[in-house]
Amino acid sequence: MSKRSKLEKRILALAAAFALTFGIVPNVSAMHIMEGYLPGGFCIAWGVLCLPFLIAGFLSIKKTLNEHRNLITLLAMSGAFVFVISSLKIPSITGSCSHMTGTGLGAILFGPSAVSILGLIVLLFQAILLGHGGLTTIGANTFSMAIAGPFVTYGIYTLCKKVGVNKRVGIFLAASLGDLFTYCVTAFQMAPAHHAESTIGGAFVKFLAVFAPTQVPLAIIEGIITVLIVMGLETYAKPELRAIGFIKEAK
């Protein structure tokens, strides 16, 4: 076994250990949208809405790995990053929590479609193993964290490249704003189900106001971490980045 392969396995093992260490926190409020917090009809609707994105994501990953089999490690590490960083929970309101998403990295490297599959896998493992989120709300959580956020991240990153924004600034903005948009969608998902004392619009604004104090600084931190990881990959994973065209684009 080569030194490179050993190093990659160690990184993956450390990522898993890190996630388990910080992810298992006995706090009932520390969830994505937790089990039973959305009505059944809402859960089904969000799940159905996710299906075309998941199909596109599966086809995207299949095409990428068929063309460049050596990218499987980088893809797995992108998924592990999502698992680790989204397991670090800060309770925000009953039924949900604030945390970084980690999906921006995968969206920038592989495109937003591929991240829908990575995010779904992560959310399933977190719901089953860590009690973080829920199986009935898996559709809503997948749409907000693994679909809406990554597409915004990719759009902002692409726009920044087109207008000539510094690459690292573009990565920071994309990852940060993608994270924030995830929580805008989460607030939108929760508002119709919990607006007994106000209108849906009022509940939406209220949810955003409660999320903001923790999520804004977390989004900034995620942007910085994403930039640092990309810098590290540019140093130690040049063949993989060259295979997906990232280094060429950076130059």
C-alpha positions as CSV (number, residue, x, y, z in Angstrom):
1,M,0.0,0.0,0.0
2,S,1.4,3.4,-1.0
3,K,2.0,6.2,1.5
4,R,-0.6,8.3,-0.3
5,S,-3.3,5.6,0.3
6,K,-2.3,5.2,3.9
7,L,-2.6,9.0,4.4
8,E,-6.0,9.1,2.8
9,K,-7.3,6.2,5.0
10,R,-6.0,8.0,8.1
11,I,-7.7,11.2,7.2
12,L,-11.0,9.4,6.7
13,A,-10.6,7.6,10.0
14,L,-9.9,10.8,11.8
15,A,-12.9,12.5,10.2
16,A,-15.2,9.7,11.4
17,A,-13.7,9.8,14.9
18,F,-14.1,13.6,15.0
19,A,-17.7,13.4,14.0
20,L,-18.6,10.7,16.5
21,T,-16.8,12.6,19.3
22,F,-18.6,15.8,18.8
23,G,-21.7,14.6,17.1
24,I,-23.1,12.5,19.9
25,V,-24.5,15.1,22.2
26,P,-27.5,14.3,24.5
27,N,-29.7,17.3,23.7
28,V,-33.2,16.8,22.4
29,S,-33.3,20.2,20.7
30,A,-30.1,19.5,18.8
31,M,-31.6,18.4,15.5
32,H,-32.0,19.3,11.9
33,I,-35.8,19.3,11.6
34,M,-36.6,16.6,14.1
35,E,-38.8,13.6,13.9
36,G,-42.5,14.4,13.9
37,Y,-42.0,18.2,13.7
38,L,-43.6,18.5,10.3
39,P,-47.1,17.1,9.3
40,G,-47.1,14.0,7.2
41,G,-48.3,15.7,4.1
42,F,-45.4,18.2,4.3
43,C,-42.9,15.4,4.7
44,I,-44.2,13.5,1.7
45,A,-44.2,16.7,-0.5
46,W,-40.6,17.6,0.4
47,G,-39.5,14.0,-0.3
48,V,-41.2,13.9,-3.7
49,L,-39.6,17.3,-4.5
50,C,-36.2,15.9,-3.8
51,L,-36.5,12.9,-6.2
52,P,-35.5,14.6,-9.5
53,F,-32.4,16.2,-7.8
54,L,-31.4,12.8,-6.3
55,I,-31.7,11.1,-9.7
56,A,-29.6,13.9,-11.3
57,G,-27.1,13.5,-8.5
58,F,-26.7,9.8,-8.9
59,L,-26.1,10.2,-12.6
60,S,-23.6,12.9,-12.0
61,I,-21.6,10.9,-9.5
62,K,-21.8,7.8,-11.8
63,K,-20.4,9.8,-14.7
64,T,-17.6,11.4,-12.7
65,L,-16.4,8.1,-11.3
66,N,-16.7,6.3,-14.7
67,E,-14.4,9.0,-16.2
68,H,-12.1,9.4,-13.2
69,R,-12.1,6.4,-10.8
70,N,-9.4,8.0,-8.7
71,L,-11.8,10.7,-7.6
72,I,-13.7,8.4,-5.4
73,T,-11.5,9.3,-2.4
74,L,-12.0,13.0,-2.9
75,L,-15.7,12.5,-3.2
76,A,-15.8,10.3,0.0
77,M,-13.8,13.0,1.8
78,S,-16.3,15.6,0.7
79,G,-19.1,13.5,2.2
80,A,-17.1,12.9,5.4
81,F,-16.6,16.7,5.7
82,V,-20.4,17.2,5.5
83,F,-20.9,14.5,8.1
84,V,-18.4,16.0,10.5
85,I,-19.2,19.7,10.2
86,S,-23.0,19.3,10.2
87,S,-22.8,17.1,13.4
88,L,-21.5,20.0,15.4
89,K,-24.8,21.3,16.8
90,I,-25.8,24.5,18.5
91,P,-29.4,24.4,19.8
92,S,-31.4,27.3,18.3
93,I,-35.1,26.7,18.7
94,T,-37.3,23.8,19.7
95,G,-37.4,21.3,16.9
96,S,-34.2,22.4,15.1
97,C,-30.7,23.7,15.6
98,S,-27.9,25.8,14.1
99,H,-24.9,24.2,12.6
100,M,-22.6,24.5,9.6
101,T,-23.6,22.3,6.6
102,G,-20.3,21.5,4.9
103,T,-22.0,21.1,1.5
104,G,-20.3,24.1,-0.1
105,L,-17.1,22.2,-0.6
106,G,-18.6,19.4,-2.5
107,A,-20.8,21.8,-4.6
108,I,-17.7,23.8,-5.6
109,L,-15.7,20.7,-6.5
110,F,-18.3,18.3,-8.0
111,G,-21.3,20.5,-8.7
112,P,-24.6,20.7,-6.7
113,S,-26.3,17.6,-8.1
114,A,-23.7,15.3,-6.7
115,V,-24.0,16.8,-3.2
116,S,-27.7,15.9,-3.0
117,I,-26.6,12.2,-2.8
118,L,-23.8,12.9,-0.3
119,G,-26.2,15.0,1.8
120,L,-28.9,12.3,1.8
121,I,-26.4,9.6,2.9
122,V,-25.1,11.9,5.7
123,L,-28.6,12.8,6.9
124,L,-29.6,9.1,7.0
125,F,-26.6,8.2,9.1
126,Q,-27.1,11.1,11.4
127,A,-30.8,10.3,11.9
128,I,-30.2,6.6,12.5
129,L,-26.9,6.7,14.5
130,L,-26.8,10.1,16.2
131,G,-30.5,11.0,16.6
132,H,-29.7,14.2,14.6
133,G,-32.8,14.9,12.4
134,G,-35.4,12.3,11.6
135,L,-36.5,9.7,9.0
136,T,-39.9,11.3,8.4
137,T,-38.3,14.7,7.9
138,I,-35.5,13.3,5.7
139,G,-37.0,14.9,2.6
140,A,-37.3,18.4,4.1
141,N,-33.8,18.2,5.6
142,T,-32.3,16.9,2.3
143,F,-33.9,19.7,0.3
144,S,-32.7,22.5,2.6
145,M,-29.2,21.2,3.3
146,A,-28.3,19.0,0.3
147,I,-30.1,20.7,-2.5
148,A,-31.1,24.3,-2.0
149,G,-27.9,25.3,-0.2
150,P,-25.5,23.6,-2.6
151,F,-27.2,25.1,-5.7
152,V,-26.9,28.6,-4.3
153,T,-23.3,27.9,-3.4
154,Y,-22.5,26.7,-6.9
155,G,-24.4,29.6,-8.5
156,I,-22.5,32.2,-6.4
157,Y,-19.1,30.5,-7.0
158,T,-19.8,30.5,-10.8
159,L,-20.9,34.1,-10.8
160,C,-17.8,35.2,-8.8
161,K,-15.6,33.5,-11.4
162,K,-17.4,35.1,-14.3
163,V,-17.0,38.6,-12.9
164,G,-13.4,38.1,-11.9
165,V,-13.7,38.0,-8.1
166,N,-10.6,36.6,-6.4
167,K,-11.0,32.8,-6.2
168,R,-10.7,32.5,-2.4
169,V,-13.1,35.4,-1.9
170,G,-15.5,33.7,-4.2
171,I,-15.2,30.3,-2.3
172,F,-15.8,32.1,1.0
173,L,-18.9,34.0,-0.3
174,A,-20.3,30.9,-1.9
175,A,-19.9,28.6,1.1
176,S,-21.1,31.3,3.6
177,L,-24.2,32.3,1.6
178,G,-25.1,28.7,0.7
179,D,-25.1,27.9,4.4
180,L,-27.3,30.9,5.2
181,F,-29.7,30.0,2.4
182,T,-30.1,26.5,3.9
183,Y,-31.5,28.1,7.0
184,C,-33.7,30.4,5.0
185,V,-35.3,27.3,3.4
186,T,-35.5,25.6,6.8
187,A,-37.4,28.5,8.2
188,F,-39.7,28.5,5.1
189,Q,-40.3,24.8,5.7
190,M,-41.2,25.2,9.4
191,A,-43.3,28.3,9.1
192,P,-46.4,26.8,7.5
193,A,-46.5,24.0,10.1
194,H,-46.1,26.3,13.1
195,H,-47.8,29.7,12.7
196,A,-50.7,29.3,15.2
197,E,-50.1,32.7,16.8
198,S,-49.2,34.6,13.6
199,T,-49.3,34.5,9.8
200,I,-47.0,32.2,7.8
201,G,-44.9,35.2,6.8
202,G,-44.7,36.3,10.4
203,A,-43.6,32.8,11.5
204,F,-41.0,32.7,8.8
205,V,-39.5,36.0,9.9
206,K,-39.6,34.9,13.5
207,F,-37.8,31.6,12.7
208,L,-35.1,33.6,10.8
209,A,-34.7,36.0,13.7
210,V,-34.1,33.1,16.1
211,F,-31.6,31.4,13.7
212,A,-29.6,34.5,12.9
213,P,-27.6,35.1,16.1
214,T,-26.0,31.6,15.8
215,Q,-26.1,30.9,12.1
216,V,-24.5,34.1,10.8
217,P,-21.2,33.6,12.6
218,L,-21.3,29.9,11.8
219,A,-21.7,30.7,8.1
220,I,-18.7,33.0,8.2
221,I,-16.7,30.2,10.0
222,E,-17.8,27.7,7.4
223,G,-16.7,30.0,4.6
224,I,-13.2,30.3,6.1
225,I,-12.9,26.6,6.8
226,T,-13.9,25.8,3.2
227,V,-11.2,28.2,1.8
228,L,-8.6,26.6,4.0
229,I,-9.5,23.1,2.9
230,V,-9.4,24.1,-0.8
231,M,-6.0,25.6,-0.2
232,G,-4.8,22.3,1.4
233,L,-6.3,20.3,-1.6
234,E,-4.4,22.5,-4.0
235,T,-1.2,21.5,-2.3
236,Y,-1.8,17.8,-1.7
237,A,-4.5,16.7,-4.2
238,K,-3.4,18.4,-7.5
239,P,-4.1,15.3,-9.7
240,E,-7.6,15.0,-8.4
241,L,-8.3,18.7,-8.8
242,R,-6.8,18.7,-12.2
243,A,-9.1,15.8,-13.2
244,I,-12.2,17.8,-12.4
245,G,-10.8,21.0,-13.9
246,F,-10.5,22.9,-10.7
247,I,-6.9,23.8,-10.9
248,K,-7.2,24.8,-14.5
249,E,-10.1,27.1,-13.6
250,A,-8.1,28.5,-10.7
251,K,-5.2,29.5,-12.9
